[in-house]
Amino acid sequence: MRFIRLCNPAIRRSFSTFSAPGLFCGKAPIVNSLAPYNLSEKLCDVQKPIPVFQQLDESSNLVPGAEFFSGMSDPDILDLFRLMVKTNVMDNILQDIQRQGRISFYIANFGEEAAQLGSISALKNDDEVWTQYRELGCFLYRGLTTQMATDQTFSTKEEPGKGRQMPIHYTMIEGHMQSVTSPLGTKILHAAGAGYAFKLDKQDRVGVVYFGEGAASEGDFAVGLNFAATLGSQTMFICRNNGYAISTPTKDQYAGDGIAARALAYGLKTIRVDGNDVVAVHNATKAARREIIDSKSPVLLELMTYRRGHHSTSDDSSKYRPPGELEEWSRPGKEPISRFRDLLVDKKIITDEKYEEKLREEFRNEVIACIKNSEKKLRAPIDDCFTDVYAEMPWHLREQLEGLKDHLGRFADKYDMSIYQK
């Protein structure tokens, strides 16, 4: 296996060839000097840092040789923009109603809309996807409706999880979107295993898992990547490197060259992408999927983006962001929605100068109507907290259920039980 230098401009633009390390089995070159290791520098790496793939610059111009959503119609491209805006509008409203005490919790996607929509739009509909918890745009693309989203955040009896999960923990099995769960990194193993099954069954399918750079410090990351690399799983690992793991900046998370370098060390083919460039994310994901199917081997994408909001409604990011940083990442060209919008205006796909303004008003009205509807719905029965775990409820769960009912009976004046289905 020959070395391909990622810093080669032609490869950075086309990604027709992928880099993969050949550091073992007699494939590594022999040297008789320490000079190539650059020991005087911070990283002993002959080829660093790993470059960032970009197709749309910060002036919303396509770079020379860029491919503009090959195979997608103008209405489909416009729909990507619509869903980026819809994600943003939903985030603003649902975060506000959490502050009002109408829902218990929320995680917004501010700044990461391109990372979500650019990647999910390049996959096939039956590719199995495991998200982390900041991928609302992916769910919307696969068919999650506004009403389904608000029903979940209000824990109504009609949502698939029966109200047993925290808000924003969506699930949509019919869209090949697995349930969101709170523990970090666990889905990495699931996607690695699914990708291996797809390979054994000779299916044109990929297991896809989204996670943040903080989750890459979990042990499941190392195990999942090593499993996928050694067994050749048809798995795509998508790391959203958004600058912060909750309140910890990347400079305090790792000293190496990000997450892409770790994947190379495990033997995975790797692409580092401008995560705020929806065109680059789409093209890189499309190329990665093709490589996974053709070579029967996994690929990792590191999407370099920025979390413009709080980690969650339980966080105050102003406590740890340096002055001016948020403003810099919020300006046009850095911020992904305006960056994409100006390109679509230039290409005459958007012709109405007030298109985004009207779109936001349309989505705002839709979200507010769905919230009002969700607030009127009953919650799932109390008993549902203990069902669907075993075929028959064991004694210890029955004991807990009886204890809960006893508690609710003794303190009936403290709880509004009228909101629960009998």
KANOR-V798224 format. One record per run of one state. SS is the DSSP state (alpha for helix, beta for strand, coil for the rest). FROM is the first residue (numbers start at 0). TO is the last residue. If there is no record, write none. Layout:
BEGIN
((SS,FROM,TO) (SS,FROM,TO))
END
This chain:
BEGIN
((coil,0,7) (alpha,8,13) (coil,14,33) (alpha,34,36) (coil,37,51) (beta,52,52) (coil,53,54) (beta,55,55) (coil,56,60) (beta,61,61) (coil,62,72) (alpha,73,98) (coil,99,111) (alpha,112,119) (coil,120,126) (beta,127,129) (coil,130,134) (alpha,135,140) (coil,141,144) (alpha,145,152) (coil,153,154) (beta,155,155) (coil,156,170) (beta,171,171) (alpha,172,174) (coil,175,175) (beta,176,176) (coil,177,184) (alpha,185,199) (coil,200,205) (beta,206,211) (coil,212,213) (alpha,214,216) (coil,217,217) (alpha,218,230) (coil,231,233) (beta,234,240) (coil,241,242) (beta,243,244) (coil,245,246) (beta,247,248) (alpha,249,251) (coil,252,258) (alpha,259,264) (coil,265,267) (beta,268,273) (coil,274,276) (alpha,277,294) (coil,295,297) (beta,298,303) (coil,304,315) (alpha,316,318) (coil,319,323) (alpha,324,329) (coil,330,330) (beta,331,331) (coil,332,333) (beta,334,334) (alpha,335,345) (coil,346,353) (alpha,354,375) (coil,376,377) (beta,378,378) (coil,379,380) (alpha,381,384) (coil,385,393) (alpha,394,409) (coil,410,410) (alpha,411,413) (coil,414,415) (alpha,416,418) (beta,419,419) (coil,420,421))
END
